[in-house]
Amino acid sequence: MTTTTPPSAVPRGALAERMGIEILEASPDRVVGRMPVEGNTQPFGLLHGGASVVLAETLGSVAAALHAGGGQAAVGTEVNATHHRSARSGSVTGVATALHRGRRTASYEIVITDDDDRRVCTARLSCMLVDAPQA
């Protein structure tokens, strides 16, 4: 059985905070988060593709870190994204779902949708699980 970590207990990092990413649900198998489109656009007023990738990597990294547990950290080794449609307003929601949760690596598919539940982006993230740095 997978337990869900309270979203308030999940560290997001400075970039995720600047972009307005909010974690709604978090477990090693599935992380759900939301990000506003406003403030994360390119010059034509569309959601920036890089912003979608930041959302995807944030959600997948949170899931991998929860899978790694105490004493280990998750570091991204590969991310790719396919952008399907644009978003101009509202927010986008990402769902990271585990593809592989191993002893040394973890991989996630992240599906990002707009407020009308239309797919905006599909991403995949692979992370290596390493010993956590000592504080």
C-alpha positions, -999 to +999 in steps of 0.1 A: +000+000+000+013+034-009+007+062+015+001+098+004+023+125+018+005+157+028+013+183+001+025+207+028+053+183+037+067+182+002+097+205-005+093+223-039+124+244-043+129+280-053+121+276-090+088+258-084+078+284-059+086+312-084+065+295-110+035+291-087+036+253-086+013+238-060+015+202-050-020+187-046-013+150-039+020+132-034+030+096-031+059+076-047+034+062-073+016+094-082+021+132-077-004+158-088+004+195-091-010+227-106+007+257-121-008+290-134-004+299-170-002+336-162+034+346-155+047+314-172+042+325-209+064+332-239+062+364-258+031+354-278+011+349-246+012+311-247+023+288-219+061+285-223+072+250-232+100+253-207+074+260-180+057+228-188+090+210-185+097+226-151+062+214-139+069+179-152+104+177-137+091+190-104+063+165-101+085+135-112+113+145-089+090+148-059+077+113-066+112+099-071+123+115-039+094+100-020+103+066-035+139+070-025+130+077+011+153+089+039+190+089+033+187+091-005+180+118-030+166+118-065+185+136-093+172+139-128+192+122-155+169+127-185+137+146-194+118+149-226+085+165-235+061+166-264+039+197-266+005+190-280-014+222-277-011+257-262-027+272-231-033+310-228-050+313-194-061+296-163-039+268-150-024+235-160-025+204-140+002+177-141+000+141-130+032+121-126+027+084-127+054+058-119+067+038-149+096+022-130+106+024-093+138+005-088+166+005-063+189+029-082+165+046-108+130+057-111+110+069-142+077+088-145+053+098-172+039+132-166+007+143-184-002+180-183-037+191-191-055+225-193-086+236-173-108+218-200-089+185-194-072+188-228-037+174-230-011+201-233+021+182-228+033+146-222+067+143-206+089+115-192+115+119-165+142+095-153+160+100-120+190+083-104+187+076-067+218+086-049+230+090-013+216+123+001+242+150+006+251+156+043+240+189+057 
